[in-house]
């Protein structure tokens, strides 16, 4: 068994990250498997080295040791390019020069990740002199892949329904891949057998499962755990005022004790899992 914790270094981790890391770590360790750390830093504009340092320190403080050297997505750009080229050769990607405003104006439906792209640039209509992303031709991809499912440790067998996302971006204008493409490729490259992550990424798995089929990658088992919410009932987030793990660590709180409590389902005051 191999699991991973895959934070984006664009802010300090909070209790929800600690919970996710503890679950991923313990799942692997219970089976004598490996727990890995992947730094999802393809977003060069938002990733900062001090957040990476804090991730190391926070995990150490929680008493979580990882195996292998940490993987940095910024060091894997060539593999994302190769996969994108493969999808282009299969005529599954097309360039899109639409701005956010243009999409907001033309979009007619909403999917799990916001507006469904109305397909304006499909059929070679992008203005290639402008910055452009590359989108998946979802209808064609779904047709090629056929029916797909994955095993979810909480939800059981889930039929993948990626079509509702529409033509998602797989290569961003400002980054050499999207989260979906990079994460799917890395999970396969690093031999992940079980993906432990928050419920907020449950819907993303529909797309990841499709990409696995198109790129002939293995499908791991998934465990989407409840998100932690604060006293206001809203999920903890990096941008909110929820105390960061770094603050707790620096204030002298006992990280190993906190990790032990999270294992027993005991959460700090005001924090609880969203079991809805
Ligand atoms: N980097 C993502 C995040 O911090 C997690 C990705 C994943 O676990 O697949 O939310």
Boltz pocket constraint, residues with backbone or C-beta under 6 A from the ligand:
constraints:
  - pocket:
      binder: B
      contacts: [[A, 6], [A, 7], [A, 8], [A, 40], [A, 183], [A, 196], [A, 197], [A, 201]]
      max_distance: 6.0
